[in-house]
Amino acid sequence: MTLAESRTTHPLTMTTAEEVAAVREVLVDAGLLTEHVRYAFFAPEEPVKSEVLAGGDCDRRFRVVLLDISTGRSWDTVVSTDSRSVVTRRSTASPRSSTPSSR
């Protein structure tokens, strides 16, 4: 069974194991998931309400926050399992400073 064959019928349906694997594969293929990068957050990306109300197929997307544990940098990333691509990626934090904070 392929991801397309097991596609959920509603965009807010629970995430499947196949979708989690597909997101991981897209991130690996894009070079974004390496030995030092971990998931800090993973969830379905809610589609625009007007698309859901229109009743057609919505692009199934997932928001993943990636954290590089070696540098402290993180990225807010959106992956489409329909187009099997990274839709957006933006840096969310500066790398860790090497100097201690004086609180």
DOZASE-566748 format. One record per atom (N, C-alpha, C): residue number from 0; residue in one letter; atom name; x, y, z. Coordinates in steps of 0.001 Angstrom, whole numbers, m for minus. Layout:
<sites>
@nr = NUM | rest = A | atom = CA | x = X | y = Y | z = Z
...
</sites>
This chain:
<sites>
@nr = 0 | rest = M | atom = N | x = 849 | y = m1175 | z = 0
@nr = 0 | rest = M | atom = CA | x = 0 | y = 0 | z = 0
@nr = 0 | rest = M | atom = C | x = 896 | y = 1241 | z = 0
@nr = 1 | rest = T | atom = N | x = 568 | y = 2188 | z = m844
@nr = 1 | rest = T | atom = CA | x = 1347 | y = 3424 | z = m914
@nr = 1 | rest = T | atom = C | x = 669 | y = 4509 | z = m95
@nr = 2 | rest = L | atom = N | x = 1398 | y = 5601 | z = 121
@nr = 2 | rest = L | atom = CA | x = 830 | y = 6724 | z = 869
@nr = 2 | rest = L | atom = C | x = m419 | y = 7253 | z = 179
@nr = 3 | rest = A | atom = N | x = m386 | y = 7332 | z = m1151
@nr = 3 | rest = A | atom = CA | x = m1548 | y = 7835 | z = m1893
@nr = 3 | rest = A | atom = C | x = m2760 | y = 6930 | z = m1687
@nr = 4 | rest = E | atom = N | x = m2531 | y = 5613 | z = m1635
@nr = 4 | rest = E | atom = CA | x = m3635 | y = 4680 | z = m1451
@nr = 4 | rest = E | atom = C | x = m4210 | y = 4747 | z = m38
@nr = 5 | rest = S | atom = N | x = m3359 | y = 5080 | z = 944
@nr = 5 | rest = S | atom = CA | x = m3831 | y = 5113 | z = 2319
@nr = 5 | rest = S | atom = C | x = m4188 | y = 6527 | z = 2771
@nr = 6 | rest = R | atom = N | x = m4246 | y = 7462 | z = 1836
@nr = 6 | rest = R | atom = CA | x = m4516 | y = 8872 | z = 2139
@nr = 6 | rest = R | atom = C | x = m5805 | y = 9012 | z = 2921
@nr = 7 | rest = T | atom = N | x = m5764 | y = 9825 | z = 3941
@nr = 7 | rest = T | atom = CA | x = m6954 | y = 10054 | z = 4745
@nr = 7 | rest = T | atom = C | x = m7955 | y = 10874 | z = 3940
@nr = 8 | rest = T | atom = N | x = m9230 | y = 10756 | z = 4293
@nr = 8 | rest = T | atom = CA | x = m10262 | y = 11453 | z = 3534
@nr = 8 | rest = T | atom = C | x = m10539 | y = 12851 | z = 4056
@nr = 9 | rest = H | atom = N | x = m10164 | y = 13144 | z = 5271
@nr = 9 | rest = H | atom = CA | x = m10391 | y = 14471 | z = 5842
@nr = 9 | rest = H | atom = C | x = m9055 | y = 15045 | z = 6302
@nr = 10 | rest = P | atom = N | x = m8794 | y = 16328 | z = 6029
@nr = 10 | rest = P | atom = CA | x = m7481 | y = 16898 | z = 6345
@nr = 10 | rest = P | atom = C | x = m7149 | y = 16959 | z = 7835
@nr = 11 | rest = L | atom = N | x = m8141 | y = 16814 | z = 8696
@nr = 11 | rest = L | atom = CA | x = m7880 | y = 16870 | z = 10132
@nr = 11 | rest = L | atom = C | x = m7860 | y = 15491 | z = 10788
@nr = 12 | rest = T | atom = N | x = m7881 | y = 14438 | z = 9967
@nr = 12 | rest = T | atom = CA | x = m7811 | y = 13077 | z = 10482
@nr = 12 | rest = T | atom = C | x = m6462 | y = 12842 | z = 11151
@nr = 13 | rest = M | atom = N | x = m6429 | y = 11961 | z = 12126
@nr = 13 | rest = M | atom = CA | x = m5192 | y = 11651 | z = 12846
@nr = 13 | rest = M | atom = C | x = m4067 | y = 11262 | z = 11875
@nr = 14 | rest = T | atom = N | x = m2866 | y = 11610 | z = 12256
@nr = 14 | rest = T | atom = CA | x = m1674 | y = 11293 | z = 11478
@nr = 14 | rest = T | atom = C | x = m1441 | y = 9786 | z = 11474
@nr = 15 | rest = T | atom = N | x = m1054 | y = 9256 | z = 10317
@nr = 15 | rest = T | atom = CA | x = m773 | y = 7825 | z = 10200
@nr = 15 | rest = T | atom = C | x = 733 | y = 7571 | z = 10283
@nr = 16 | rest = A | atom = N | x = 1086 | y = 6323 | z = 10550
@nr = 16 | rest = A | atom = CA | x = 2502 | y = 5932 | z = 10585
@nr = 16 | rest = A | atom = C | x = 3147 | y = 6149 | z = 9219
@nr = 17 | rest = E | atom = N | x = 2387 | y = 5923 | z = 8156
@nr = 17 | rest = E | atom = CA | x = 2909 | y = 6127 | z = 6802
@nr = 17 | rest = E | atom = C | x = 3243 | y = 7593 | z = 6554
@nr = 18 | rest = E | atom = N | x = 2411 | y = 8495 | z = 7084
@nr = 18 | rest = E | atom = CA | x = 2669 | y = 9928 | z = 6916
@nr = 18 | rest = E | atom = C | x = 3914 | y = 10359 | z = 7693
@nr = 19 | rest = V | atom = N | x = 4078 | y = 9832 | z = 8894
@nr = 19 | rest = V | atom = CA | x = 5275 | y = 10146 | z = 9685
@nr = 19 | rest = V | atom = C | x = 6516 | y = 9693 | z = 8923
@nr = 20 | rest = A | atom = N | x = 6473 | y = 8485 | z = 8364
@nr = 20 | rest = A | atom = CA | x = 7605 | y = 7966 | z = 7591
@nr = 20 | rest = A | atom = C | x = 7845 | y = 8812 | z = 6344
@nr = 21 | rest = A | atom = N | x = 6775 | y = 9262 | z = 5693
@nr = 21 | rest = A | atom = CA | x = 6915 | y = 10087 | z = 4487
@nr = 21 | rest = A | atom = C | x = 7552 | y = 11431 | z = 4813
@nr = 22 | rest = V | atom = N | x = 7148 | y = 12052 | z = 5925
@nr = 22 | rest = V | atom = CA | x = 7744 | y = 13331 | z = 6336
@nr = 22 | rest = V | atom = C | x = 9227 | y = 13133 | z = 6600
@nr = 23 | rest = R | atom = N | x = 9572 | y = 12071 | z = 7303
@nr = 23 | rest = R | atom = CA | x = 10981 | y = 11794 | z = 7593
@nr = 23 | rest = R | atom = C | x = 11771 | y = 11626 | z = 6297
@nr = 24 | rest = E | atom = N | x = 11216 | y = 10885 | z = 5357
@nr = 24 | rest = E | atom = CA | x = 11891 | y = 10658 | z = 4076
@nr = 24 | rest = E | atom = C | x = 12113 | y = 11970 | z = 3322
@nr = 25 | rest = V | atom = N | x = 11112 | y = 12838 | z = 3305
@nr = 25 | rest = V | atom = CA | x = 11252 | y = 14143 | z = 2636
@nr = 25 | rest = V | atom = C | x = 12367 | y = 14950 | z = 3290
@nr = 26 | rest = L | atom = N | x = 12404 | y = 14961 | z = 4623
@nr = 26 | rest = L | atom = CA | x = 13429 | y = 15721 | z = 5340
@nr = 26 | rest = L | atom = C | x = 14825 | y = 15158 | z = 5093
@nr = 27 | rest = V | atom = N | x = 14950 | y = 13837 | z = 5066
@nr = 27 | rest = V | atom = CA | x = 16244 | y = 13206 | z = 4779
@nr = 27 | rest = V | atom = C | x = 16674 | y = 13531 | z = 3355
@nr = 28 | rest = D | atom = N | x = 15763 | y = 13376 | z = 2395
@nr = 28 | rest = D | atom = CA | x = 16083 | y = 13658 | z = 987
@nr = 28 | rest = D | atom = C | x = 16489 | y = 15113 | z = 778
@nr = 29 | rest = A | atom = N | x = 15923 | y = 16024 | z = 1571
@nr = 29 | rest = A | atom = CA | x = 16250 | y = 17452 | z = 1455
@nr = 29 | rest = A | atom = C | x = 17531 | y = 17808 | z = 2212
@nr = 30 | rest = G | atom = N | x = 18116 | y = 16825 | z = 2901
@nr = 30 | rest = G | atom = CA | x = 19342 | y = 17068 | z = 3652
@nr = 30 | rest = G | atom = C | x = 19126 | y = 17800 | z = 4963
@nr = 31 | rest = L | atom = N | x = 17889 | y = 17814 | z = 5457
@nr = 31 | rest = L | atom = CA | x = 17569 | y = 18565 | z = 6670
@nr = 31 | rest = L | atom = C | x = 17602 | y = 17720 | z = 7939
@nr = 32 | rest = L | atom = N | x = 17522 | y = 16417 | z = 7795
@nr = 32 | rest = L | atom = CA | x = 17532 | y = 15531 | z = 8955
@nr = 32 | rest = L | atom = C | x = 18844 | y = 14757 | z = 8931
@nr = 33 | rest = T | atom = N | x = 19765 | y = 15174 | z = 9789
@nr = 33 | rest = T | atom = CA | x = 21096 | y = 14572 | z = 9844
@nr = 33 | rest = T | atom = C | x = 21314 | y = 13924 | z = 11203
@nr = 34 | rest = E | atom = N | x = 22515 | y = 13419 | z = 11446
@nr = 34 | rest = E | atom = CA | x = 22780 | y = 12735 | z = 12713
@nr = 34 | rest = E | atom = C | x = 22664 | y = 13658 | z = 13921
@nr = 35 | rest = H | atom = N | x = 22792 | y = 14966 | z = 13721
@nr = 35 | rest = H | atom = CA | x = 22721 | y = 15910 | z = 14838
@nr = 35 | rest = H | atom = C | x = 21382 | y = 16645 | z = 14927
@nr = 36 | rest = V | atom = N | x = 20462 | y = 16364 | z = 14033
@nr = 36 | rest = V | atom = CA | x = 19173 | y = 17069 | z = 14008
@nr = 36 | rest = V | atom = C | x = 18072 | y = 16150 | z = 14531
@nr = 37 | rest = R | atom = N | x = 17264 | y = 16711 | z = 15418
@nr = 37 | rest = R | atom = CA | x = 16156 | y = 15967 | z = 16033
@nr = 37 | rest = R | atom = C | x = 14849 | y = 16719 | z = 15834
@nr = 38 | rest = Y | atom = N | x = 13737 | y = 15969 | z = 15933
@nr = 38 | rest = Y | atom = CA | x = 12420 | y = 16606 | z = 15954
@nr = 38 | rest = Y | atom = C | x = 12218 | y = 17216 | z = 17336
@nr = 39 | rest = A | atom = N | x = 11867 | y = 18481 | z = 17403
@nr = 39 | rest = A | atom = CA | x = 11473 | y = 19103 | z = 18662
@nr = 39 | rest = A | atom = C | x = 9951 | y = 19192 | z = 18740
@nr = 40 | rest = F | atom = N | x = 9295 | y = 19157 | z = 17568
@nr = 40 | rest = F | atom = CA | x = 7833 | y = 19261 | z = 17485
@nr = 40 | rest = F | atom = C | x = 7400 | y = 18663 | z = 16155
@nr = 41 | rest = F | atom = N | x = 6269 | y = 17949 | z = 16157
@nr = 41 | rest = F | atom = CA | x = 5726 | y = 17344 | z = 14939
@nr = 41 | rest = F | atom = C | x = 4212 | y = 17322 | z = 15070
@nr = 42 | rest = A | atom = N | x = 3499 | y = 17933 | z = 14097
@nr = 42 | rest = A | atom = CA | x = 2034 | y = 17946 | z = 14149
@nr = 42 | rest = A | atom = C | x = 1471 | y = 18239 | z = 12764
@nr = 43 | rest = P | atom = N | x = 232 | y = 17806 | z = 12514
@nr = 43 | rest = P | atom = CA | x = m404 | y = 18181 | z = 11251
@nr = 43 | rest = P | atom = C | x = m561 | y = 19694 | z = 11173
@nr = 44 | rest = E | atom = N | x = m384 | y = 20232 | z = 9990
@nr = 44 | rest = E | atom = CA | x = m587 | y = 21668 | z = 9747
@nr = 44 | rest = E | atom = C | x = m2045 | y = 21838 | z = 9333
@nr = 45 | rest = E | atom = N | x = m2793 | y = 22593 | z = 10107
@nr = 45 | rest = E | atom = CA | x = m4212 | y = 22774 | z = 9812
@nr = 45 | rest = E | atom = C | x = m4386 | y = 23559 | z = 8516
@nr = 46 | rest = P | atom = N | x = m5195 | y = 23037 | z = 7598
@nr = 46 | rest = P | atom = CA | x = m5409 | y = 23749 | z = 6333
@nr = 46 | rest = P | atom = C | x = m6266 | y = 24998 | z = 6531
@nr = 47 | rest = V | atom = N | x = m6278 | y = 25842 | z = 5527
@nr = 47 | rest = V | atom = CA | x = m7116 | y = 27038 | z = 5551
@nr = 47 | rest = V | atom = C | x = m8579 | y = 26590 | z = 5625
@nr = 48 | rest = K | atom = N | x = m9339 | y = 27202 | z = 6506
@nr = 48 | rest = K | atom = CA | x = m10722 | y = 26789 | z = 6748
@nr = 48 | rest = K | atom = C | x = m11560 | y = 26786 | z = 5470
@nr = 49 | rest = S | atom = N | x = m11364 | y = 27771 | z = 4603
@nr = 49 | rest = S | atom = CA | x = m12157 | y = 27836 | z = 3367
@nr = 49 | rest = S | atom = C | x = m11895 | y = 26624 | z = 2470
@nr = 50 | rest = E | atom = N | x = m10667 | y = 26091 | z = 2493
@nr = 50 | rest = E | atom = CA | x = m10354 | y = 24890 | z = 1704
@nr = 50 | rest = E | atom = C | x = m11091 | y = 23674 | z = 2259
@nr = 51 | rest = V | atom = N | x = m11143 | y = 23576 | z = 3578
@nr = 51 | rest = V | atom = CA | x = m11839 | y = 22454 | z = 4212
@nr = 51 | rest = V | atom = C | x = m13331 | y = 22529 | z = 3918
@nr = 52 | rest = L | atom = N | x = m13912 | y = 23727 | z = 4046
@nr = 52 | rest = L | atom = CA | x = m15346 | y = 23896 | z = 3813
@nr = 52 | rest = L | atom = C | x = m15728 | y = 23676 | z = 2357
@nr = 53 | rest = A | atom = N | x = m14791 | y = 23901 | z = 1439
@nr = 53 | rest = A | atom = CA | x = m15058 | y = 23682 | z = 16
@nr = 53 | rest = A | atom = C | x = m15239 | y = 22199 | z = m294
@nr = 54 | rest = G | atom = N | x = m14697 | y = 21340 | z = 566
@nr = 54 | rest = G | atom = CA | x = m14942 | y = 19912 | z = 429
@nr = 54 | rest = G | atom = C | x = m13990 | y = 19139 | z = m453
@nr = 55 | rest = G | atom = N | x = m13115 | y = 19792 | z = m1181
@nr = 55 | rest = G | atom = CA | x = m12171 | y = 19066 | z = m2029
@nr = 55 | rest = G | atom = C | x = m10994 | y = 18545 | z = m1232
@nr = 56 | rest = D | atom = N | x = m10078 | y = 17888 | z = m1936
@nr = 56 | rest = D | atom = CA | x = m8858 | y = 17424 | z = m1283
@nr = 56 | rest = D | atom = C | x = m7983 | y = 18607 | z = m910
@nr = 57 | rest = C | atom = N | x = m7480 | y = 18591 | z = 307
@nr = 57 | rest = C | atom = CA | x = m6540 | y = 19610 | z = 774
@nr = 57 | rest = C | atom = C | x = m5150 | y = 18994 | z = 789
@nr = 58 | rest = D | atom = N | x = m4158 | y = 19819 | z = 551
@nr = 58 | rest = D | atom = CA | x = m2775 | y = 19367 | z = 633
@nr = 58 | rest = D | atom = C | x = m2494 | y = 18958 | z = 2073
@nr = 59 | rest = R | atom = N | x = m2062 | y = 17729 | z = 2276
@nr = 59 | rest = R | atom = CA | x = m1771 | y = 17231 | z = 3628
@nr = 59 | rest = R | atom = C | x = m370 | y = 17697 | z = 4002
@nr = 60 | rest = R | atom = N | x = m290 | y = 18548 | z = 5038
@nr = 60 | rest = R | atom = CA | x = 985 | y = 19144 | z = 5443
@nr = 60 | rest = R | atom = C | x = 1237 | y = 18909 | z = 6927
@nr = 61 | rest = F | atom = N | x = 2534 | y = 18904 | z = 7271
@nr = 61 | rest = F | atom = CA | x = 2946 | y = 18704 | z = 8654
@nr = 61 | rest = F | atom = C | x = 3977 | y = 19747 | z = 9042
@nr = 62 | rest = R | atom = N | x = 3816 | y = 20296 | z = 10244
@nr = 62 | rest = R | atom = CA | x = 4776 | y = 21266 | z = 10778
@nr = 62 | rest = R | atom = C | x = 5760 | y = 20489 | z = 11645
@nr = 63 | rest = V | atom = N | x = 7046 | y = 20698 | z = 11371
@nr = 63 | rest = V | atom = CA | x = 8110 | y = 20030 | z = 12113
@nr = 63 | rest = V | atom = C | x = 9117 | y = 21085 | z = 12545
@nr = 64 | rest = V | atom = N | x = 9374 | y = 21156 | z = 13837
@nr = 64 | rest = V | atom = CA | x = 10452 | y = 22017 | z = 14311
@nr = 64 | rest = V | atom = C | x = 11665 | y = 21116 | z = 14481
@nr = 65 | rest = L | atom = N | x = 12720 | y = 21454 | z = 13747
@nr = 65 | rest = L | atom = CA | x = 13955 | y = 20678 | z = 13780
@nr = 65 | rest = L | atom = C | x = 14970 | y = 21384 | z = 14659
@nr = 66 | rest = L | atom = N | x = 15681 | y = 20624 | z = 15480
@nr = 66 | rest = L | atom = CA | x = 16687 | y = 21177 | z = 16385
@nr = 66 | rest = L | atom = C | x = 18023 | y = 20501 | z = 16128
@nr = 67 | rest = D | atom = N | x = 19032 | y = 21301 | z = 15814
@nr = 67 | rest = D | atom = CA | x = 20394 | y = 20787 | z = 15664
@nr = 67 | rest = D | atom = C | x = 21012 | y = 20777 | z = 17055
@nr = 68 | rest = I | atom = N | x = 21195 | y = 19593 | z = 17625
@nr = 68 | rest = I | atom = CA | x = 21675 | y = 19493 | z = 19003
@nr = 68 | rest = I | atom = C | x = 23151 | y = 19864 | z = 19139
@nr = 69 | rest = S | atom = N | x = 23873 | y = 19951 | z = 18037
@nr = 69 | rest = S | atom = CA | x = 25286 | y = 20325 | z = 18122
@nr = 69 | rest = S | atom = C | x = 25482 | y = 21841 | z = 18113
@nr = 70 | rest = T | atom = N | x = 24516 | y = 22581 | z = 17562
@nr = 70 | rest = T | atom = CA | x = 24662 | y = 24041 | z = 17469
@nr = 70 | rest = T | atom = C | x = 23578 | y = 24810 | z = 18213
@nr = 71 | rest = G | atom = N | x = 22455 | y = 24166 | z = 18488
@nr = 71 | rest = G | atom = CA | x = 21332 | y = 24845 | z = 19119
@nr = 71 | rest = G | atom = C | x = 20423 | y = 25558 | z = 18133
@nr = 72 | rest = R | atom = N | x = 20759 | y = 25527 | z = 16850
@nr = 72 | rest = R | atom = CA | x = 19899 | y = 26170 | z = 15842
@nr = 72 | rest = R | atom = C | x = 18637 | y = 25340 | z = 15645
@nr = 73 | rest = S | atom = N | x = 17549 | y = 26037 | z = 15320
@nr = 73 | rest = S | atom = CA | x = 16295 | y = 25332 | z = 15055
@nr = 73 | rest = S | atom = C | x = 15595 | y = 25947 | z = 13850
@nr = 74 | rest = W | atom = N | x = 14745 | y = 25135 | z = 13216
@nr = 74 | rest = W | atom = CA | x = 14017 | y = 25561 | z = 12024
@nr = 74 | rest = W | atom = C | x = 12570 | y = 25117 | z = 12126
@nr = 75 | rest = D | atom = N | x = 11678 | y = 26021 | z = 11791
@nr = 75 | rest = D | atom = CA | x = 10254 | y = 25728 | z = 11681
@nr = 75 | rest = D | atom = C | x = 10035 | y = 25328 | z = 10230
@nr = 76 | rest = T | atom = N | x = 9634 | y = 24082 | z = 10024
@nr = 76 | rest = T | atom = CA | x = 9574 | y = 23511 | z = 8685
@nr = 76 | rest = T | atom = C | x = 8175 | y = 22969 | z = 8417
@nr = 77 | rest = V | atom = N | x = 7661 | y = 23189 | z = 7209
@nr = 77 | rest = V | atom = CA | x = 6387 | y = 22607 | z = 6801
@nr = 77 | rest = V | atom = C | x = 6659 | y = 21684 | z = 5619
@nr = 78 | rest = V | atom = N | x = 6165 | y = 20447 | z = 5732
@nr = 78 | rest = V | atom = CA | x = 6367 | y = 19424 | z = 4709
@nr = 78 | rest = V | atom = C | x = 5012 | y = 18998 | z = 4161
@nr = 79 | rest = S | atom = N | x = 4922 | y = 18890 | z = 2836
@nr = 79 | rest = S | atom = CA | x = 3720 | y = 18362 | z = 2184
@nr = 79 | rest = S | atom = C | x = 3961 | y = 16893 | z = 1865
@nr = 80 | rest = T | atom = N | x = 3079 | y = 16025 | z = 2367
@nr = 80 | rest = T | atom = CA | x = 3204 | y = 14613 | z = 2006
@nr = 80 | rest = T | atom = C | x = 2564 | y = 14339 | z = 651
@nr = 81 | rest = D | atom = N | x = 1703 | y = 15242 | z = 181
@nr = 81 | rest = D | atom = CA | x = 1108 | y = 15075 | z = m1147
@nr = 81 | rest = D | atom = C | x = 2133 | y = 15341 | z = m2245
@nr = 82 | rest = S | atom = N | x = 2847 | y = 16456 | z = m2136
@nr = 82 | rest = S | atom = CA | x = 3857 | y = 16780 | z = m3156
@nr = 82 | rest = S | atom = C | x = 5232 | y = 16245 | z = m2775
@nr = 83 | rest = R | atom = N | x = 5326 | y = 15651 | z = m1572
@nr = 83 | rest = R | atom = CA | x = 6580 | y = 15091 | z = m1058
@nr = 83 | rest = R | atom = C | x = 7703 | y = 16117 | z = m1149
@nr = 84 | rest = S | atom = N | x = 7421 | y = 17290 | z = m555
@nr = 84 | rest = S | atom = CA | x = 8396 | y = 18380 | z = m612
@nr = 84 | rest = S | atom = C | x = 8358 | y = 19221 | z = 657
@nr = 85 | rest = V | atom = N | x = 9460 | y = 19967 | z = 866
@nr = 85 | rest = V | atom = CA | x = 9510 | y = 20954 | z = 1935
@nr = 85 | rest = V | atom = C | x = 8844 | y = 22207 | z = 1391
@nr = 86 | rest = V | atom = N | x = 7776 | y = 22654 | z = 2029
@nr = 86 | rest = V | atom = CA | x = 7011 | y = 23815 | z = 1576
@nr = 86 | rest = V | atom = C | x = 7653 | y = 25101 | z = 2087
@nr = 87 | rest = T | atom = N | x = 7977 | y = 25132 | z = 3377
@nr = 87 | rest = T | atom = CA | x = 8648 | y = 26297 | z = 3957
@nr = 87 | rest = T | atom = C | x = 9665 | y = 25828 | z = 4986
@nr = 88 | rest = R | atom = N | x = 10661 | y = 26683 | z = 5203
@nr = 88 | rest = R | atom = CA | x = 11668 | y = 26427 | z = 6239
@nr = 88 | rest = R | atom = C | x = 12220 | y = 27769 | z = 6676
@nr = 89 | rest = R | atom = N | x = 12113 | y = 28059 | z = 7976
@nr = 89 | rest = R | atom = CA | x = 12681 | y = 29311 | z = 8470
@nr = 89 | rest = R | atom = C | x = 13374 | y = 29063 | z = 9798
@nr = 90 | rest = S | atom = N | x = 14472 | y = 29763 | z = 9990
@nr = 90 | rest = S | atom = CA | x = 15234 | y = 29655 | z = 11224
@nr = 90 | rest = S | atom = C | x = 14427 | y = 30288 | z = 12351
@nr = 91 | rest = T | atom = N | x = 14396 | y = 29631 | z = 13515
@nr = 91 | rest = T | atom = CA | x = 13600 | y = 30142 | z = 14629
@nr = 91 | rest = T | atom = C | x = 14427 | y = 30609 | z = 15811
@nr = 92 | rest = A | atom = N | x = 15709 | y = 30297 | z = 15834
@nr = 92 | rest = A | atom = CA | x = 16535 | y = 30691 | z = 16980
@nr = 92 | rest = A | atom = C | x = 17980 | y = 30858 | z = 16556
@nr = 93 | rest = S | atom = N | x = 18680 | y = 31691 | z = 17275
@nr = 93 | rest = S | atom = CA | x = 20106 | y = 31864 | z = 17041
@nr = 93 | rest = S | atom = C | x = 20857 | y = 30695 | z = 17656
@nr = 94 | rest = P | atom = N | x = 22024 | y = 30373 | z = 17112
@nr = 94 | rest = P | atom = CA | x = 22833 | y = 29319 | z = 17730
@nr = 94 | rest = P | atom = C | x = 23189 | y = 29696 | z = 19165
@nr = 95 | rest = R | atom = N | x = 23445 | y = 28690 | z = 19965
@nr = 95 | rest = R | atom = CA | x = 23839 | y = 28926 | z = 21359
@nr = 95 | rest = R | atom = C | x = 25097 | y = 29770 | z = 21420
@nr = 96 | rest = S | atom = N | x = 25129 | y = 30678 | z = 22348
@nr = 96 | rest = S | atom = CA | x = 26311 | y = 31497 | z = 22579
@nr = 96 | rest = S | atom = C | x = 27329 | y = 30683 | z = 23364
@nr = 97 | rest = S | atom = N | x = 28600 | y = 30904 | z = 23092
@nr = 97 | rest = S | atom = CA | x = 29639 | y = 30184 | z = 23823
@nr = 97 | rest = S | atom = C | x = 29959 | y = 30860 | z = 25152
@nr = 98 | rest = T | atom = N | x = 29409 | y = 32057 | z = 25365
@nr = 98 | rest = T | atom = CA | x = 29649 | y = 32746 | z = 26633
@nr = 98 | rest = T | atom = C | x = 28453 | y = 32563 | z = 27547
@nr = 99 | rest = P | atom = N | x = 28702 | y = 32305 | z = 28828
@nr = 99 | rest = P | atom = CA | x = 27581 | y = 32087 | z = 29752
@nr = 99 | rest = P | atom = C | x = 26764 | y = 33354 | z = 29966
@nr = 100 | rest = S | atom = N | x = 25498 | y = 33156 | z = 30224
@nr = 100 | rest = S | atom = CA | x = 24593 | y = 34268 | z = 30497
@nr = 100 | rest = S | atom = C | x = 24799 | y = 34753 | z = 31925
@nr = 101 | rest = S | atom = N | x = 24712 | y = 36059 | z = 32127
@nr = 101 | rest = S | atom = CA | x = 24858 | y = 36599 | z = 33488
@nr = 101 | rest = S | atom = C | x = 23507 | y = 37108 | z = 33968
@nr = 102 | rest = R | atom = N | x = 22717 | y = 36220 | z = 34513
@nr = 102 | rest = R | atom = CA | x = 21373 | y = 36568 | z = 34990
@nr = 102 | rest = R | atom = C | x = 21399 | y = 37041 | z = 36393
</sites>
